[in-house]
Amino acid sequence: MDQLVGALLLLFLLQLPASFDAPNGDGGGWGLGSSIEDEGECNIEIRDVNSITHTQFIKEYAYAKPVILRGLTDNTNFRCLCSKSNLLREYGGKTVRLSTANTHSYRKVDVQFEEFVKFLLTPQPEDTLGSDTLYFFGDNNFTEWHSLFEEYKAPPFSLPLMLPAYSFGIAGPGTGVPFHWHGPGYSEVIYGRKRWFLYPPDDAPEFHPNHTTLSWVSLSYPNLELHQRPLECTIRPGEVLYFPDRWWHATLNLDTSVFISTFLG
């Protein structure tokens, strides 16, 4: 087994928090007890599905700015399938590929899904480096996970000449990806809460590629002047965040979070 995984497993066994994996009727069994309370402010527009048409979405947001959309789809069934017990039963023995949270690193680690959930899905301290952070997102085996993904109802507001691609993830409190950019997409939280920070393409934020979002929020964010503050909001189950092409963004999982992104390209 990879040395880093072995070290993290040992750390888990020595410092197992009492609240880890506590049952939670509203959290799909993902143990949301060890959470980050500070949700921050929300300065991103929120639109209910009944208050916006596809045409308005294209005109006002698709190429201009992020927006949070509520009530776009009903993913109740998908949410049930993503409960901890169900995913462990269906995929516990499957191999998943974990990524690091270092912006410039492409290092991957393969582990059994059950090992990831039971031993690595723990709250992350502020001083953990991105290169030492392992999370499950993006490297999905679509053959093995096909039956799950086919139950997901993607946001219906498409962009011309673009096709959707899914990335499914699970991450512990305090984890997240540091600032980066790519094409447009949606992000939906299935369980937990995820805090987002976004900057337009021509306003690149200052950040260290090997420092985590939690470190940035604790050390850099409080020193930002008002005009340097990002667009931000915490999204919850049933909410979908849309971000346009090439917008800088970073995420911070406030709880043990289950989420899925729809990348458009």
C-alpha positions in Angstrom: 0.0 0.0 0.0 1.1 3.5 -0.7 3.2 4.9 2.2 1.0 8.0 2.5 -2.2 5.9 2.7 -0.5 3.7 5.4 0.5 6.8 7.4 -3.0 8.2 7.2 -4.5 4.9 8.3 -2.2 4.8 11.3 -3.1 8.4 12.2 -6.8 7.6 12.0 -6.4 4.6 14.3 -4.5 6.7 16.9 -6.7 9.7 16.8 -10.2 8.5 16.0 -12.6 11.2 16.9 -15.6 10.2 19.1 -18.1 11.7 16.7 -16.8 10.0 13.6 -19.4 8.1 11.6 -22.2 9.0 14.0 -25.6 8.1 12.6 -27.5 11.1 11.2 -31.0 10.6 9.9 -30.7 13.6 7.6 -27.2 12.9 6.4 -27.5 9.5 4.8 -25.4 8.0 7.6 -22.3 10.0 6.6 -21.7 11.2 10.2 -22.1 15.0 9.9 -21.2 15.6 13.5 -17.7 16.8 13.0 -18.5 19.9 11.0 -17.3 23.5 10.4 -19.9 25.9 11.6 -18.9 29.1 9.7 -20.8 29.1 6.5 -19.7 32.6 5.5 -21.8 35.1 3.6 -23.7 34.5 0.4 -23.3 37.1 -2.3 -24.2 35.0 -5.3 -27.6 35.3 -6.8 -30.1 32.6 -6.0 -32.9 31.8 -8.5 -35.8 29.4 -8.0 -36.6 27.2 -11.0 -40.0 28.9 -11.2 -38.4 32.3 -11.5 -36.1 31.7 -14.5 -36.3 30.2 -18.0 -33.6 28.5 -20.0 -33.5 31.6 -22.2 -33.0 33.9 -19.2 -30.3 31.6 -17.9 -28.4 31.8 -21.1 -28.8 35.6 -21.3 -28.0 36.5 -17.7 -25.6 33.9 -16.4 -24.3 31.3 -18.8 -21.4 33.4 -20.0 -21.4 36.2 -17.4 -21.5 35.1 -13.7 -22.3 32.3 -11.3 -25.8 31.6 -10.0 -27.4 29.2 -7.5 -30.4 27.4 -8.8 -33.1 25.8 -6.6 -35.6 23.2 -7.6 -34.1 22.4 -11.0 -34.4 18.6 -10.6 -35.7 16.1 -8.2 -32.8 13.8 -7.2 -34.6 12.1 -4.2 -33.9 8.6 -5.6 -30.3 9.4 -6.4 -29.9 10.8 -2.9 -31.2 7.6 -1.3 -28.7 5.6 -3.5 -25.9 7.7 -2.2 -26.5 6.9 1.5 -23.4 5.5 3.2 -24.8 2.0 3.7 -25.9 1.7 0.1 -22.6 2.9 -1.4 -20.6 0.6 0.9 -22.9 -2.4 0.0 -22.7 -1.7 -3.7 -19.1 -0.4 -4.2 -17.2 -1.3 -0.9 -14.9 -3.7 -2.7 -14.3 -1.6 -5.8 -11.0 0.3 -6.3 -11.3 4.1 -6.4 -8.7 6.6 -7.4 -7.9 9.4 -4.9 -6.4 12.8 -5.9 -4.4 15.3 -3.8 -5.4 18.8 -3.2 -2.2 20.3 -4.5 -3.1 22.6 -7.5 0.0 21.5 -9.5 0.1 17.8 -8.6 -1.4 15.0 -10.6 -0.5 12.3 -8.1 -3.1 9.6 -7.7 -3.6 6.9 -5.0 -5.7 3.7 -5.5 -7.6 2.2 -2.5 -10.6 0.2 -1.9 -13.7 2.3 -1.5 -14.4 0.8 1.9 -11.0 1.7 3.1 -11.4 5.3 1.9 -14.8 5.6 3.7 -13.8 4.0 6.9 -10.2 5.2 7.4 -9.5 8.3 5.3 -12.8 10.2 5.3 -11.9 12.2 8.5 -12.0 15.9 9.4 -8.9 17.6 8.1 -6.7 19.9 10.3 -5.9 23.4 9.1 -2.1 22.7 8.8 -2.5 19.7 6.5 -0.7 20.4 3.2 -2.5 19.9 -0.1 -0.1 17.2 -1.1 -1.1 15.2 2.0 -4.8 15.6 1.4 -6.6 12.7 -0.3 -10.1 13.0 -1.6 -12.3 11.1 -4.0 -13.5 13.2 -6.9 -13.4 13.0 -10.7 -11.6 9.8 -11.3 -14.8 7.7 -11.6 -14.9 4.3 -13.2 -18.1 4.8 -15.3 -18.4 1.1 -16.1 -18.6 0.2 -12.4 -20.6 3.2 -11.3 -22.9 3.4 -14.3 -26.0 2.1 -12.5 -25.6 5.0 -10.0 -24.9 7.7 -12.5 -27.8 6.8 -14.7 -30.2 7.6 -11.8 -28.9 11.2 -11.6 -31.0 13.9 -13.1 -28.6 16.6 -14.4 -29.5 20.3 -14.5 -31.7 20.8 -17.6 -30.2 24.1 -18.6 -27.7 23.2 -21.3 -25.2 25.3 -23.2 -25.1 25.3 -27.0 -22.6 22.8 -28.6 -21.6 21.5 -25.1 -22.1 18.0 -23.7 -22.2 17.0 -20.0 -19.7 14.8 -18.2 -20.2 13.7 -14.5 -17.7 13.8 -11.7 -18.9 12.2 -8.4 -17.2 12.8 -5.1 -17.1 12.3 -1.3 -15.0 14.3 1.1 -14.5 15.0 4.8 -15.0 18.2 6.7 -12.1 20.7 6.1 -11.2 19.3 2.7 -11.7 20.9 -0.6 -9.9 21.9 -3.8 -7.8 25.1 -3.9 -8.3 27.8 -6.6 -8.2 26.5 -10.2 -10.2 27.0 -13.4 -11.6 25.1 -16.3 -14.7 25.0 -18.5 -18.3 25.8 -17.3 -20.2 23.4 -15.1 -22.7 22.7 -12.3 -22.1 21.4 -8.8 -24.8 19.8 -6.7 -24.6 18.7 -3.1 -26.3 15.5 -2.3 -25.4 15.3 1.5 -23.6 17.9 3.6 -22.6 21.5 2.9 -20.0 22.9 0.5 -18.7 26.5 0.6 -17.7 28.0 -2.7 -15.3 30.9 -3.5 -15.2 32.3 -7.0 -13.3 35.0 -9.0 -13.8 36.1 -12.6 -11.2 35.0 -15.2 -9.3 38.3 -15.2 -9.1 38.6 -11.4 -6.8 35.7 -10.3 -6.7 35.2 -6.5 -3.4 34.9 -4.6 -3.0 31.5 -3.1 -0.3 28.9 -2.4 -0.8 25.8 -4.7 0.1 23.4 -1.8 -2.0 25.1 0.9 -5.6 23.9 1.4 -8.7 26.0 1.0 -9.2 25.7 4.8 -5.8 27.3 5.4 -6.6 30.1 2.9 -9.9 30.8 4.6 -8.2 30.9 8.0 -5.1 32.8 7.1 -5.6 34.8 3.9 -9.3 35.5 3.6 -9.6 37.6 6.8 -6.9 40.0 5.5 -8.6 40.7 2.1 -9.9 44.2 1.5 -13.6 44.4 0.5 -12.7 44.8 -3.2 -10.6 41.7 -3.0 -13.3 39.5 -1.6 -14.6 36.6 -3.8 -18.1 35.8 -4.8 -19.1 33.1 -2.3 -21.9 31.0 -0.9 -22.5 27.7 0.9 -24.7 25.3 -1.0 -26.8 22.6 0.5 -28.7 19.5 -0.7 -31.1 20.4 -3.4 -29.1 23.5 -4.6 -27.0 23.6 -7.8 -24.2 26.1 -8.3 -23.4 27.1 -11.9 -20.0 28.6 -12.8 -19.1 30.0 -16.2 -16.1 29.2 -18.3 -12.6 30.0 -16.9 -13.9 31.3 -13.5 -11.4 30.7 -10.7 -13.0 28.7 -7.9 -12.1 26.9 -4.7 -14.3 24.7 -2.4 -14.4 23.9 1.3 -16.5 21.0 2.6 -18.1 22.0 5.9 -19.4 18.5 6.6 -18.7 15.1 5.3 -20.1 15.8 1.8 -21.4 13.8 -1.1 -21.6 15.8 -4.3 -21.7 15.5 -8.1 -20.5 18.0 -10.7 -21.7 18.2 -14.3 -18.9 19.6 -16.5 -19.9 21.1 -19.8 -17.4 20.8 -22.7 
